[in-house]
Every structure is written in structure tokens, then in C-alpha cells.
Amino acid sequence: TLLIGDFILVNKFAYGLRLPISNKKIIEIGEPQRGDVVVFRPPHHPDQDWIKRVIGLPGDTIAYRDNTVYINGEPLHYERVGTYQGRGRGAEMTGASLLIEQLPGRPHQMLEVDNLPFVDPGEGEWRVPTGHYFVMGDNRDRSDDSRFWQFLPERQLRGKAFLIWLNIDSKAGGIGFDRIGNDIP
């Protein structure tokens, strides 16, 4: 969904009006929906902004087994649409399977690398507590996400990513004009 070098626009008010510095929510506006791509500060790196997709909502049971996400016991369906051809700094993912993950109401592309030796796939089952979310990256085999550090507290949300406004990757020839203005599904 996103490439190295993408500059994105983030709606910082999508999930509520917050005070600067403390990030305390003072006005409720909305809540993250399954499939939203969110910017947040992870609990174990509170000084960094990360971006992932919301998979699990409060109260959900999320499982990940054999490269399949299960939401409340139901497996997501995947459609292989080709082989990924990376560019620039993302060329290392060339050859990965390009899939459409049928997340309810929000199908999106994702990458999967077959037979990665010595990589912990992060399999398990988790129940998302109140006030928290379960987030995963769309490049599942290279994503440090909720499978490894558990849940994203709501108070750590920074906003909802919605648009790529620029792409610059010197290893891909500079500005990626084909990425400018693309929605983030």
C-alpha cells in the first residue's frame, strides 16, 4: 500500500480533537474502523511515529495462523493477483506474492514472502481489550506489529492516513509521479 519514500497526508482529527503535546482527547469525533491505515506512537517506541492497518477492534478475537488472519473465528480470504515487482529501495521485495486481502469492507493489497527461513511469523491468538486496537502491516513478513508487541492503546493514535502527496526515492530515479495523489485504501 505504501512505499519507502511516500509522503502522506494524515487527518489528525479523524478520531477526536486532542491537546498538543499530551495527545489527550478532548472532543470525541470518531473511532478507528477495521481497515483504517493509522499513524500512531507504538507503546515500546513512544518517540516515533509508525503506520499500520487496523485489523482488530476492541472486543475482537484476532488469530494469525498459516499466513491467514482470523477475525472472531472467521478466516479472511486472499486472492493472489501476481508477483510483486519492487522499485528503488523497495526492490528487495521483488518476487513476493501480491495478494488482495478481503478485509470486510476494506479489501487491500498486501505482500507475502513464501518460505522465509528463520523468521518468526508471529502466530497466535489475541483478544483485543477495551480502548485498544490490533494493527498489522501490509508487508506481513517484514512488519513489527501487534503480533509481536500486542495492542495499540487508543491514546497513542495520531491520526488516519488518507493520501500520498509525494513520493521521492533516489534509488528509483527521484520523484515517483505515479504515486502522487493516490488514496490510501
Summary of the structure (lengths in Angstrom):
residues: 185
radius of gyration: 16.6
end to end distance: 7.5
largest distance: 47.2
contacts: 529
relative contact order: 0.27
helix: 12%
strand: 42%
